[in-house]
Amino acid sequence: MASAAADPLLPGEASGRRRLGFLPSSIRLNTSVWSELGGAVGDLGTYIPIVLALSLASHLDLGTTLIFTALYNFATGLLFGIPMPVQPMKSIAAVALSSAHLTVPQIMAAGLAVAAILLFLGATGLMTCIYRLLPLPVVRGVQLSQGLSFAFTAVKYVRYVQDFSRSSSASTAAARPLLGLDGLVLALAALLFIILATGSGDDEDVVAVDDGTVVRRRRRSCSRVPAALIVFALGLVLCFVRDPSILRGLRFGPSPLRFVGITWDDFKIGFWEGAVPQLPLSVLNSVIAVCKLSSDLFPERAELSPARVSVSVGLMNFVGCWFGAMPCCHGAGGLAGQYRFGGRSGASVVFLAIGKLALGLVFGNSFVTILGQFPIGILGVMLLFSGIELAMASRDMDTKEESFVMLICAGVSLTGSSAALGFISGIVLYLLLRLRDVDCRALVGRWGSGRRQTGNKAGGDQDA
């Protein structure tokens, strides 16, 4: 990485860091304020569509979810020191918005069931064992499939009109109009602006000099231009331009805090319908892939503990689900998105927490009227960059064999719409390839030699 001498801070940044020296090291700025603010909104391309769809279709209380996820963001920013995302559990949301249409108590029961299992795996250390035993190509396959899945969904958001009252990915047959305040031209303009401002997302330029040495110089484009923040702010302004009447629908004050009554039938339905399909995704993408991606993005930091991440997911949901907050987890896609747009420390998610908390306390559940007018094409553009950043983590496969396992795992995950199915396929394939490396002749020879030695020893004992 670039040295401090080769990477001067932006004007006023050094003095700002000195003034903030009293803050915990986990949320001190590693770049500029604008960079961290840009990273703060980097995962909203996945967060907003799911939460909005559940609020409209399943009557989830948006104000409660905003407040609790803000508290989760505060805690994870302080504890982990990286832009650790807090995102809705996607499989539970998908089931809730499908024909099964889970009720709010059943959604919460599913979240509590997943939380209990992850808390157990983390507290006992089993999650750490799983993390250490998993082959890297299989983990990369899971990351690649999730990243490409986000990218495919993002393209649908950009190309087609969405109906979030039915699903978070309910594309209608109608193509998005070319012009308008949520038209294709607006989405493409946002796409071009982000590319021009941030490029491919690399932090470093590699410059070769005459004597053959290589000098690395850190780019500061992301710090100077908070592209995601500008695009998101534009989307908020367009909400009021598209429908000024939403101001009349706003109600000031937080949503009343209510305890969700969950019956035994709710637990049974929530477990089998929601928790069972969510659990593999939570283990693989919310814990395993997040820990691996964090070590890739932040090699200078100590590796995240899978046990701590697993316990974090469990504790979050044991607090919020009893009050109707959407079941949440961490996600590699969210981490990739926040990193892609400038998040480099826990300050990024703390800024996001402040925004969520303010909106939840001031507007409560009525904020859904504003989100309902947010240009979906812009969300699609933000989600596209998150997905590509996550998928690019798989570029470190050095051999054809590793790439083979990774691509099979990713392909099965995508075509079967199941991370668990792709994971199992990847593990089986990896073991089969390892079996081919076993020298069967040498193994049989050692086994036969051992038998002969045993027989000779037995004969010698009889002679004695």
Salt bridges, closest charged atoms under 4 A:
ASP7 OD2 - ARG218 NE 2.91
ASP7 OD1 - ARG220 NH1 3.44
GLU13 OE2 - ARG17 NH2 3.21
GLU13 OE1 - ARG220 NH2 3.77
ASP163 OD2 - ARG166 NE 3.14
ASP182 OD2 - ARG176 NH1 2.95
ASP182 OD2 - ARG242 NH1 3.95
ASP203 OD2 - ARG218 NH1 3.63
ASP203 OD1 - ARG344 NH2 2.92
GLU204 OE1 - ARG216 NH1 3.27
ASP205 OD2 - ARG217 NH2 3.30
ASP205 OD1 - ARG219 NE 2.42
ASP265 OD1 - LYS268 NZ 3.52
ASP296 OD2 - ARG140 NH2 2.66
GLU389 OE1 - ARG340 NE 3.73
ASP396 OD2 - ARG140 NH2 2.69
GLU401 OE2 - ARG434 NH2 2.51
ASP437 OD2 - ARG434 NH2 2.76
